[in-house]
Amino acid sequence: MTYQSMSREQLCQIRSKLLEKYEEFKKDGIKLDMARGKPDKQQLDISENILSIVTENEQCITDEGIDCRNYGGLDGLPSAKRLFADVFDLDERNIILGGNSSLNMMYDTIARAFSFGFCDSERPWCKEEKIRFLCPAPGYDRHFAICSQFGIEMITVPLNSDGPDMQMVKKYAESDPCVKGIWCVPKYSNPTGITYSDEVVRAFAQLKPAAKDFRIFWDNAYAIHDFNGNKKLLNILKECEKSGMPNMPIMFASTSKITFPGSGVALMSASSENIEQIKKLLSIQTIGPDKINQLRHVAFFKNKQGMLDHMKRHAAIMKPKFDAVISAFKRELAGTGIADWTEPEGGYFISFNVLEGCASKVYELALNAGLTLTKVGDTYPYGKDPFDSNIRIAPSFPSIDQLEAAVERFIVCVKIAAVEKILTEK
Amino acid sequence: MTYQSMSREQLCQIRSKLLEKYEEFKKDGIKLDMARGKPDKQQLDISENILSIVTENEQCITDEGIDCRNYGGLDGLPSAKRLFADVFDLDERNIILGGNSSLNMMYDTIARAFSFGFCDSERPWCKEEKIRFLCPAPGYDRHFAICSQFGIEMITVPLNSDGPDMQMVKKYAESDPCVKGIWCVPKYSNPTGITYSDEVVRAFAQLKPAAKDFRIFWDNAYAIHDFNGNKKLLNILKECEKSGMPNMPIMFASTSKITFPGSGVALMSASSENIEQIKKLLSIQTIGPDKINQLRHVAFFKNKQGMLDHMKRHAAIMKPKFDAVISAFKRELAGTGIADWTEPEGGYFISFNVLEGCASKVYELALNAGLTLTKVGDTYPYGKDPFDSNIRIAPSFPSIDQLEAAVERFIVCVKIAAVEKILTEK
């Protein structure tokens, strides 16, 4: 029976029981957190051997004679590029390896566009009257934050279960030369967990943007972060090459959620023309990334299969957490008509929708009961959810026990907000 | 007896002997290189233990409870900031630790100024008609390259034995609001090896630049890279605080030439107002630097004394190389009137001046005899030495034997170029 079809009396009864429980939560002093998309300690522990895999001077000198300890190697260690080329299905010649942060590589790519433009820009973006980006939402707040910092106007595009609304993407990109890019998390999207369908990826490749230097920022953060087998995502670089738009996409990835979030290896890949221009600019910015850390990754994983096997160990920790959250949602909320949620097969997030206008209320109720959630609005451009209904659930960091306690609390808050809304409207 | 005072006959005799030797060099097929300011293998080897100092999960969790493996810590690990604060005489609250490259931090500081301005800028530098930088020369080519990339006009300022010509610095900085900064390598300057005197540092602090957002880029790359004891350099941050200009200087340093050039830790320090603004912008660019590598540095050095002791081991390798080069110069060139050179007590370079108009000739002669030198002009803005006389000698990378062979070859080339010039003019 949905809440909406209940009588005032029924709803008031439910409310008083909920408030009783809520008061208990407020009193118990327990602090819980489902806000942060961080791997937990157990996940970090499984990469322990990477710390001791390169311990001697002689190990630092590669077969090609590269001394990883010394200067040099602007675009990274060749053996690491080969490993990542294999894992992410890339041309090793078109890879740049960075430091520990793919976010930093994305930011720098935008920063370079502002100061110098891309290889096919008419002028640096800072000389343009206006720059607009398409932002599929709910999306990743840090992408939107980069736009805010550079004064890029954000246009919200609905994110469906198979990817962004491509009709809207096409309309904006092909009609407005100020629209210079789009942010995508194409696999296990942050926060909805959906993966772009082949049709959507092909529709991206078929775009004929009004801006010659339109770029698809393809943040493939969860490329191999599957819970069950490997969900296929079409290769945007190859699709755009086929469609005659090789310079349009730039792919980013990292091992932040494979080895250590603070000490992983980030990478980007794009057309040879893009990579050539970026390397030329990059050669003034740095002498090169930390090659010893790249060497550690190569020695630790050995090859693609090594990395995929390692991801199974992550899945074995993550999947039970997602299952715990989702089964509680099903048990407590299925058929109530007051919430829906995604059931991702990988990645780090579950996207949860409450009744319109209730998300901020749920956030506050939770906070007052000791439960920290991702800030409402963070998943939308300008920090504003137009429906005030989306909440990002991050199940990775708490233990299963903490998670179950957190979800119990969360569900009570969701129900209270819903009951009150429905009562007001009755 | 100087070459200039010799007769044509004497010079011709010398020349034919030199050319005989030169032909031998050309034939022997030996390849030598004095171009690169890279530590040699021996120097890298002394830091081997840093590779094996953090090998277990539990070591990665600090006393404060920071898990160095995970996300977080925008400005770096507190214990590493404390260590560097002690070594470089800084306020630990005003330090930002970065990745492996201080060059990257300098570049990003300029890039941020272009896109957003400094805390006291009227507008982003990209919105200014013209940006000029003062460039003490001979100087570091990578500083000049950053200016070139951003279209910053470079004004050459002579670098004297006690620092830049401060009268000229004052004149330009105080009269021209387009002059927004100056590049300094204040200790064991690249390439002349000189250290700024107390008077020069104080003169910097006393500047009243026309541009409110004028910045001194204080690249303290060789702060503790002494061969004999510790040469004192006044602390520019403290001097500028005293003079009421706290926001003017930004200091950069790294462990690139302390541990590993490719895997060191870079840092910057400045006034709290500068640091606050930079951290705010930085928080969008990255989640934080590689804390495990910072932890390795703390565990390896333990404290300031540990780092200074380590530098003595570098000095024991470097000093004999500098001695070999300088004693050969003295033996072969003293009193000839055709060359002068610096005798640094630390750092990585010796600056060598040949007769005006001869440096390119020497470079080419050397190249054809198998000896690679730093490209002539690299030590000046726009890659142009106005006197065509400065050559940067980098003694660190070759072994002593290679170095002696290289210097022998170099001296023959210097003499040939000088004799030919003098003969032409006689």
Chai-1 contact restraints between the chains, C-beta under 6 A:
chainA,res_idxA,chainB,res_idxB,connection_type,confidence,min_distance_angstrom,max_distance_angstrom,comment,restraint_id
A,K38,B,N70,contact,1.0,0.0,6.0,A-B,restraint_1
A,K38,B,Y71,contact,1.0,0.0,6.0,A-B,restraint_2
A,L44,B,R69,contact,1.0,0.0,6.0,A-B,restraint_3
A,D45,B,N57,contact,1.0,0.0,6.0,A-B,restraint_4
A,E48,B,N57,contact,1.0,0.0,6.0,A-B,restraint_5
A,L51,B,V54,contact,1.0,0.0,6.0,A-B,restraint_6
A,L51,B,T55,contact,1.0,0.0,6.0,A-B,restraint_7
A,S52,B,T55,contact,1.0,0.0,6.0,A-B,restraint_8
A,T55,B,L51,contact,1.0,0.0,6.0,A-B,restraint_9
A,T55,B,S52,contact,1.0,0.0,6.0,A-B,restraint_10
A,N57,B,D45,contact,1.0,0.0,6.0,A-B,restraint_11
A,N57,B,E48,contact,1.0,0.0,6.0,A-B,restraint_12
A,R69,B,L44,contact,1.0,0.0,6.0,A-B,restraint_13
A,R69,B,F260,contact,1.0,0.0,6.0,A-B,restraint_14
A,R69,B,G262,contact,1.0,0.0,6.0,A-B,restraint_15
A,N70,B,K38,contact,1.0,0.0,6.0,A-B,restraint_16
A,N70,B,P261,contact,1.0,0.0,6.0,A-B,restraint_17
A,N70,B,G262,contact,1.0,0.0,6.0,A-B,restraint_18
A,Y71,B,K38,contact,1.0,0.0,6.0,A-B,restraint_19
A,Y71,B,P261,contact,1.0,0.0,6.0,A-B,restraint_20
A,G99,B,G99,contact,1.0,0.0,6.0,A-B,restraint_21
A,N100,B,D290,contact,1.0,0.0,6.0,A-B,restraint_22
A,S101,B,T286,contact,1.0,0.0,6.0,A-B,restraint_23
A,L103,B,T286,contact,1.0,0.0,6.0,A-B,restraint_24
A,N104,B,Q285,contact,1.0,0.0,6.0,A-B,restraint_25
A,N104,B,T286,contact,1.0,0.0,6.0,A-B,restraint_26
A,Y107,B,Q285,contact,1.0,0.0,6.0,A-B,restraint_27
A,A111,B,A111,contact,1.0,0.0,6.0,A-B,restraint_28
A,F114,B,S115,contact,1.0,0.0,6.0,A-B,restraint_29
A,S115,B,F114,contact,1.0,0.0,6.0,A-B,restraint_30
A,C126,B,C126,contact,1.0,0.0,6.0,A-B,restraint_31
A,A145,B,I284,contact,1.0,0.0,6.0,A-B,restraint_32
A,I146,B,I284,contact,1.0,0.0,6.0,A-B,restraint_33
A,Q149,B,I284,contact,1.0,0.0,6.0,A-B,restraint_34
A,F260,B,R69,contact,1.0,0.0,6.0,A-B,restraint_35
A,P261,B,N70,contact,1.0,0.0,6.0,A-B,restraint_36
A,P261,B,Y71,contact,1.0,0.0,6.0,A-B,restraint_37
A,G262,B,R69,contact,1.0,0.0,6.0,A-B,restraint_38
A,G262,B,N70,contact,1.0,0.0,6.0,A-B,restraint_39
A,G262,B,K291,contact,1.0,0.0,6.0,A-B,restraint_40
A,S263,B,D290,contact,1.0,0.0,6.0,A-B,restraint_41
A,S263,B,I292,contact,1.0,0.0,6.0,A-B,restraint_42
A,I284,B,A145,contact,1.0,0.0,6.0,A-B,restraint_43
A,I284,B,I146,contact,1.0,0.0,6.0,A-B,restraint_44
A,I284,B,Q149,contact,1.0,0.0,6.0,A-B,restraint_45
A,Q285,B,N104,contact,1.0,0.0,6.0,A-B,restraint_46
A,Q285,B,Y107,contact,1.0,0.0,6.0,A-B,restraint_47
A,T286,B,S101,contact,1.0,0.0,6.0,A-B,restraint_48
A,T286,B,L103,contact,1.0,0.0,6.0,A-B,restraint_49
A,T286,B,N104,contact,1.0,0.0,6.0,A-B,restraint_50
A,D290,B,N100,contact,1.0,0.0,6.0,A-B,restraint_51
A,D290,B,S263,contact,1.0,0.0,6.0,A-B,restraint_52
A,K291,B,G262,contact,1.0,0.0,6.0,A-B,restraint_53
A,I292,B,S263,contact,1.0,0.0,6.0,A-B,restraint_54
